[in-house]
Each structure stands twice: as C-alpha cells, then as structure tokens.
Amino acid sequence: MARTRLKERVFSAHEVANICGVVNQTAINWIDKGHLEAFRTPGGQYRVYPDVLGKFLQNQGMRLPEELRKILEEQSKIEQVVIVDNDQKFNEELRQFLAGRYPAFTVNQAFDGFDAGRAIPLHKPDVVVLNVGLPGIDGFKLCRQIKEDETLTRPMVIAVGSSDDPKAESKATEAGADAFLKKPVDMDQLPELLERLAEARATRRI
C-alpha cells in the first residue's frame, strides 16, 4: 500500500498561529515557554507534530481543523510493518501471521542490524517489531534511534526479548518501546495489542 503524505505532515509555527488565530510571535512564545512542544529543523525552524497540536487545541478548547482531524485518523492506520529478528523461524511465523490476519499490511523483514538500517528508512513503518537481543548490536540503542529519528513517521515499537533477561522489559521501556513481548510470543495476543497501538498512534499525548 502506498504511503500517504498525511502521516508525514508537521506544522510550522506560522501554520499553528493561523489555526489558533494569533500572530506568529505568539505561537513562537508558546513554544519557547514550553506550552507547546516542538522540534527544530536543521535550518532552525520550529515544527509541531499533529498529535501534539491536537492536544494543545483540545486543552485550549479550540476546534480541530478538518485537515488535522484527517491526519490524526490517518495516523491510526497501520500500513507498513518491519520485523527485525535474527530468529528466521520466528520472523517468518510472525510475517505469515500478520499477512494472513491483516491483508492490508505490508510486512517487511530484517534479520540483523544491517538489514534494519536499510528497511526502516526505506519503508517508514508504522510499527516495528524489534528483537532487542540482536547479536552484534545494542537492540535498546537501536530502539531509541528509531523513536528519535525525525525522518520517520513516529513508528510504534514492539520490543521482543528473552524471558531469560529480567531487565529487558524495563530497559526497552526506557529506550522508548511502546510495548514489550517475551519469547515465546503468543500470536493470539497481537490483535489486541495492535489495536491498542493503532489508537495510541493517533492520540499520542492527546
């Protein structure tokens, strides 16, 4: 399924000002004072994510513009999934399960850190299933990099770890993972988890 540009949309301070009916400097002041969360582009310009703007508007009792409402609806959709796991059997079982249960998903596979480094920027996934115990790479660091990468469309990360590591879940959470599953993974729990993550993807911090 083709990617939609709505999922990659961010708002400038000027656009925020227009939506809120204020001058540009007022929007910048909101950001500078921490009332409205934003990030800076390499050129130093402020940009605001749709879900953050939605939360701000709701808190201010303002109406959500139709464009923003559509963006938030789009963000709830899961279209692209990347599975990153060196266990080829599990990787394939998970791919088959997701592809069979969700025909609308495009499920991509990566079997090591190198594969992941190519697949994730290419496919810009909505969900990454990441084995944090990948050999030869710090899976927790990779998780953090995925969550902090501004070129992606803010993917949800499902970290997968061994039951032999009692600290894996807490370390994954600290690295920004949105959910954690212990191996062996019960596939039957995935539909409910994905539904919850899809909702969270649209309403993050709202």
C-alpha positions as CSV (number, residue, x, y, z in Angstrom):
1,M,0.0,0.0,0.0
2,A,1.4,3.4,-0.9
3,R,2.4,5.7,1.8
4,T,0.3,8.8,2.4
5,R,1.9,12.2,2.9
6,L,-0.6,12.9,5.7
7,K,1.4,10.7,8.0
8,E,4.5,12.8,7.4
9,R,2.8,16.2,7.9
10,V,4.1,18.6,10.5
11,F,3.0,22.2,11.2
12,S,5.2,25.3,11.2
13,A,4.8,28.0,13.9
14,H,3.2,30.2,11.3
15,E,0.6,27.5,10.5
16,V,0.0,27.0,14.2
17,A,-0.6,30.7,14.6
18,N,-3.1,30.7,11.7
19,I,-5.0,27.8,13.1
20,C,-5.2,29.4,16.5
21,G,-6.0,32.9,15.2
22,V,-2.9,34.6,16.7
23,V,0.1,36.3,15.3
24,N,3.2,34.2,14.5
25,Q,5.2,35.6,17.5
26,T,2.5,34.3,19.9
27,A,2.9,30.8,18.6
28,I,6.7,31.1,18.9
29,N,6.3,32.3,22.5
30,W,4.1,29.3,23.3
31,I,6.9,27.0,22.1
32,D,9.7,28.9,23.8
33,K,7.8,28.9,27.1
34,G,7.1,25.1,26.9
35,H,3.4,25.4,26.5
36,L,3.5,23.8,23.0
37,E,6.1,21.1,22.3
38,A,8.0,21.4,19.0
39,F,11.3,20.4,17.4
40,R,13.7,22.3,15.3
41,T,14.5,21.6,11.6
42,P,18.2,21.7,10.6
43,G,17.5,25.3,9.5
44,G,16.3,26.2,13.0
45,Q,12.6,26.4,12.2
46,Y,10.0,25.2,14.6
47,R,7.8,22.2,13.6
48,V,4.9,20.8,15.6
49,Y,3.6,17.2,15.3
50,P,-0.1,16.8,14.6
51,D,-0.9,14.9,17.7
52,V,0.9,17.5,19.9
53,L,-1.0,20.3,18.1
54,G,-4.3,18.3,18.6
55,K,-3.6,18.0,22.3
56,F,-2.9,21.7,22.6
57,L,-6.0,22.7,20.8
58,Q,-8.1,20.4,22.9
59,N,-6.6,21.8,26.1
60,Q,-7.4,25.3,24.9
61,G,-10.9,24.4,24.0
62,M,-10.3,25.1,20.3
63,R,-11.8,23.2,17.4
64,L,-9.7,20.8,15.4
65,P,-9.4,21.8,11.8
66,E,-10.6,19.3,9.2
67,E,-7.0,18.7,7.9
68,L,-5.7,18.0,11.4
69,R,-8.6,15.6,12.1
70,K,-7.9,13.7,8.9
71,I,-4.2,13.5,9.8
72,L,-5.0,12.0,13.2
73,E,-7.3,9.5,11.5
74,E,-4.5,8.5,9.1
75,Q,-2.0,8.1,11.9
76,S,-4.2,5.5,13.5
77,K,-3.8,3.3,10.4
78,I,-1.1,0.6,10.3
79,E,0.1,0.0,6.8
80,Q,3.8,-0.7,7.0
81,V,5.4,-3.2,9.5
82,V,9.0,-4.1,9.8
83,I,10.0,-7.2,11.7
84,V,13.6,-7.1,13.0
85,D,14.7,-10.5,14.3
86,N,17.6,-12.8,13.6
87,D,15.5,-15.9,14.5
88,Q,14.4,-16.7,11.0
89,K,11.7,-19.1,12.1
90,F,10.0,-16.7,14.4
91,N,10.5,-13.9,11.9
92,E,8.7,-15.9,9.2
93,E,6.0,-17.1,11.5
94,L,5.2,-13.6,12.6
95,R,5.2,-12.4,9.0
96,Q,2.8,-15.1,8.0
97,F,0.5,-14.4,10.9
98,L,0.3,-10.6,10.2
99,A,0.0,-11.0,6.5
100,G,-2.8,-13.6,6.9
101,R,-4.7,-11.7,9.6
102,Y,-4.2,-8.2,8.1
103,P,-4.1,-8.3,4.3
104,A,-3.9,-4.5,4.2
105,F,-0.5,-4.6,6.0
106,T,2.8,-4.6,4.1
107,V,5.0,-6.7,6.2
108,N,8.8,-6.3,5.7
109,Q,11.5,-8.4,7.2
110,A,15.0,-7.6,8.5
111,F,17.3,-10.3,10.1
112,D,20.0,-8.2,11.6
113,G,21.0,-4.7,12.4
114,F,22.3,-4.0,8.9
115,D,19.0,-5.2,7.3
116,A,17.1,-3.0,9.8
117,G,19.2,0.0,8.9
118,R,18.1,-0.3,5.3
119,A,14.5,-1.5,5.7
120,I,13.3,1.1,8.3
121,P,14.3,4.3,6.4
122,L,13.0,2.7,3.2
123,H,9.6,1.6,4.4
124,K,9.0,4.2,7.1
125,P,7.0,1.7,9.1
126,D,4.0,2.4,11.4
127,V,5.1,-0.5,13.6
128,V,8.5,-2.1,14.2
129,V,8.7,-5.4,15.9
130,L,12.2,-5.4,17.3
131,N,14.2,-8.1,18.9
132,V,16.3,-6.2,21.4
133,G,18.6,-9.1,21.8
134,L,20.0,-9.0,18.3
135,P,23.6,-10.4,18.2
136,G,26.3,-7.9,17.5
137,I,24.2,-4.8,18.1
138,D,22.7,-2.9,21.0
139,G,19.0,-3.5,20.4
140,F,18.0,-1.0,23.0
141,K,20.1,1.7,21.4
142,L,18.5,0.8,18.0
143,C,15.1,1.2,19.6
144,R,16.0,4.6,20.9
145,Q,17.3,5.6,17.5
146,I,14.1,4.5,15.8
147,K,11.9,6.5,18.2
148,E,14.1,9.6,17.9
149,D,14.5,9.6,14.1
150,E,12.7,12.7,12.9
151,T,12.8,11.4,9.3
152,L,10.4,8.5,10.2
153,T,6.6,8.8,10.8
154,R,6.9,8.2,14.5
155,P,6.6,4.4,14.5
156,M,5.3,2.3,17.4
157,V,8.0,-0.1,18.6
158,I,7.1,-3.6,19.9
159,A,10.2,-4.8,21.6
160,V,10.7,-8.6,21.9
161,G,13.1,-10.0,24.4
162,S,14.1,-13.2,26.0
163,S,12.5,-14.4,29.2
164,D,16.0,-15.1,30.5
165,D,16.7,-11.3,30.8
166,P,14.6,-9.9,33.7
167,K,15.7,-6.4,32.9
168,A,14.9,-6.5,29.2
169,E,11.4,-5.0,29.6
170,S,12.4,-2.1,31.8
171,K,15.4,-1.4,29.5
172,A,13.1,-1.5,26.4
173,T,10.6,0.9,28.1
174,E,13.5,3.3,28.9
175,A,14.6,3.1,25.3
176,G,11.1,4.2,24.2
177,A,9.4,1.0,23.3
178,D,5.6,1.2,23.2
179,A,5.1,-2.5,24.2
180,F,7.2,-5.5,25.2
181,L,6.7,-9.1,24.5
182,K,8.6,-12.1,25.9
183,K,9.5,-15.0,23.8
184,P,8.0,-17.4,23.0
185,V,5.4,-14.9,21.8
186,D,1.7,-15.8,21.9
187,M,0.5,-14.7,18.5
188,D,-3.1,-14.6,19.8
189,Q,-2.3,-11.5,21.9
190,L,-1.1,-9.5,19.0
191,P,-4.5,-8.3,17.6
192,E,-5.5,-6.6,20.8
193,L,-2.0,-5.1,21.2
194,L,-2.0,-3.8,17.6
195,E,-5.5,-2.3,18.1
196,R,-4.3,-0.5,21.2
197,L,-1.1,0.7,19.5
198,A,-3.1,2.0,16.5
199,E,-5.3,4.0,18.8
200,A,-2.3,5.3,20.7
201,R,-0.6,6.2,17.4
202,A,-3.4,8.6,16.6
203,T,-3.8,10.1,20.0
204,R,-0.3,10.1,21.4
205,R,0.0,12.6,24.1
206,I,-3.5,13.8,23.3
